[in-house]
Amino acid sequence: MNRAITMTLVVASAITSACTSPQAARYVAQPATYVDVGVQGPVAGVGVESQDIDGMVDTMARDLLATPPIAARSVAPRIVLDDSEFVNKGFQAMDKSMITDSLRVKLNRASQGRMVFLDYAHAGMVQNARDAKRGGATDVGTTGLTQAMAGVDFKLTGAIHQLNGKNLNTGAVQRLTQVTFEMTDMESGAIVWGNEYKFQKSGADDIVYQ
């Protein structure tokens, strides 16, 4: 057989084998399905996932609502709850605001006026609206004017910490994740509430978190 023809057949056979190998079959597209955010999904690893965020937010919200210095005051405290002082010191890249935003929304609904949440992240937007009212560019709206923007009583601070262990023989990974939450008095600096959420997972480190 002609050598050129033989080489062509060999290359074609190699391509066909590669396309039908078990490794190639793993990447066949599958239809997307909805997964309950409160349970572990089919793509899971040792890091922070949706069910972990859901669990920690629920635990922290319940605890804050049961803390008298914050939730049982005669005048509702003004709270800033965002990710500006919530630090990720762990190995996993993640959007911290998924935790703080979810906690703020849940508390705002459940507290029923026992807590007031301030939007300091958009202070510039608020100041522009205040200036427009006072400068006559707009009317004063329906809530009236205040002498100044609302001052903050408490602010959430916290951190995400992680500790990794790896078996060099098997490649298995064990990860401890600790998330701390604290509420700081913005006048005295006292910490009026604190709690932590811990969980540990082990398994193959073959998931990429983005």
C-alpha positions, -999 to 999 in steps of 0.1 A, spaced: 0 0 0 12 35 -8 30 50 22 11 83 20 -22 64 20 -11 43 50 -1 74 70 -35 90 62 -54 59 75 -33 59 107 -40 96 114 -77 92 106 -79 62 130 -62 81 158 -87 110 154 -116 86 154 -103 69 186 -98 102 203 -133 114 195 -149 82 209 -126 78 240 -142 79 275 -123 111 282 -139 129 252 -173 116 261 -172 135 294 -176 168 276 -208 160 257 -232 189 264 -260 181 288 -293 201 291 -293 225 320 -315 216 350 -326 236 381 -309 227 414 -323 235 448 -299 262 463 -304 246 497 -289 213 489 -256 201 474 -258 200 436 -242 176 411 -211 198 408 -197 200 443 -163 204 459 -147 213 493 -154 251 490 -182 274 500 -213 266 479 -250 277 477 -262 255 505 -235 267 528 -244 304 521 -281 296 526 -273 278 559 -251 305 574 -274 334 564 -304 317 580 -284 310 612 -270 345 615 -304 361 608 -321 341 635 -294 349 660 -295 386 653 -333 387 656 -329 371 690 -302 396 702 -319 422 725 -292 450 722 -300 451 684 -335 437 678 -353 447 710 -345 484 713 -372 509 718 -359 528 688 -349 507 658 -311 507 653 -296 520 621 -274 494 606 -250 492 577 -247 457 564 -226 453 533 -193 437 523 -171 467 527 -157 454 560 -163 417 553 -129 403 543 -122 371 524 -90 356 538 -96 321 524 -83 303 494 -115 304 474 -124 333 451 -159 343 458 -184 372 457 -186 382 494 -217 403 488 -237 371 481 -235 365 519 -240 401 531 -267 410 506 -287 379 514 -283 385 551 -295 421 548 -325 413 526 -336 385 550 -332 406 581 -349 436 565 -380 415 558 -380 395 590 -373 423 614 -405 442 604 -392 476 614 -371 465 644 -340 473 623 -333 500 598 -307 494 571 -287 523 556 -274 523 521 -239 538 526 -226 520 495 -247 545 474 -241 576 496 -231 596 465 -264 589 448 -283 599 479 -264 631 483 -270 640 446 -308 636 452 -306 657 484 -288 685 465 -314 684 437 -342 688 462 -326 717 480 -314 734 448 -349 733 433 -341 709 405 -368 686 419 -395 690 445 -390 676 480 -407 643 474 -432 627 498 -410 618 528 -399 654 536 -364 667 542 -339 658 569 -311 680 583 -285 654 573 -282 618 560 -290 592 586 -261 583 609 -252 547 615 -255 529 649 -240 495 640 -220 481 611 -214 445 602 -178 433 601 -165 398 595 -141 375 577 -139 342 558 -110 319 569 -100 286 554 -76 258 565 -65 232 539 -51 197 543 -40 175 514 -30 138 513 0 138 489 -5 101 482 -41 102 471 -46 139 463 -76 141 486 -82 175 502 -99 184 535 -110 221 540 -122 238 571 -142 270 564 -149 294 592 -170 326 587 -171 351 615 -198 378 618 -196 408 643 -217 439 648 -197 470 659 -211 500 677 -201 529 654 -200 554 683 -181 534 711 -164 507 690 -179 480 712 -188 447 696 -224 441 705 -229 408 687 -208 381 672 -212 346 659 -194 322 636 -203 295 611 -180 265 605 -181 235 582 -155 210 570 -155 190 538 -132 164 523 -129 150 488 -112 154 455 -100 189 447 -113 189 412 -138 218 412 -129 253 400 -148 281 419 -153 313 400 
